[in-house]
Amino acid sequence: MVSFPRAAEGNLALVRGHYRLIDKPAQSAVTVENILAPRRERTLRRVRGQETVLLVQDGTDLNFAEHSAGKGMGLIGKNQHSEGSVELHMHPTLAISEDGLPLADCSALDGDDAAGPQTPEVPAAFLFTEIELMVLRDLARDRKLPTPDSVRQAVPTMAMMGGYLNRKGAPPPGHQKLWEGHIDLAAEARCYGRILRMGEHSW
């Protein structure tokens, strides 16, 4: 491991840019959202250019028990003494084309401040079709839940269709509930689609 000036190999522009980034003033435009915004836009553009996009996902817990003063972390799981572990649950998603070309790599972190104001919201339309969103919005309205306009809101709503109990403080839905919810959502969406097509032909 070397210092950044040494890693920059004498490139003063890189060094100055690095220190401007880490020494940003309180009202600086250098925020997480502003840094990620162009990348999100390019990702959406690449995804829209594909007929089929595969979203490969997995989850893991990052233990920060020795860094309890950190921000954005929550209690995930308990040990035999009922003591909670200070952790983040990371759920990375890799978007790839059918040919295996990586399109995006984004990670969602579940902690006390993970959904804070600086966390960019990915629109639900990034992951769901319009008909699937109609189903999820109807379910959210029936359950008196917020309208699932973002992926962070829509995924637990979909998992509820598989039996996930979306209670306050509950851990994120597991793969089984997500899969069962996805199957039910796809079936409901097909029914919605048929109803909409019948309505179009009735005019």
Secondary structure by P-SEA (a helix, b strand, c coil): ccccccccccaaaaaaaaaaaaaccccccccccccaaaaaaaaaaaaaaccbbbbbbbbbbbbccccccccccccccccccccccbbbbbbbbbbbcccccccbbbbbbbcccccccccccccccccccaaaaaaaaaaaaaacccccccaaaaaaaaaaaaccccccccccccaaaaaaaaaaaaaaaaaaaaaaaaaaaac
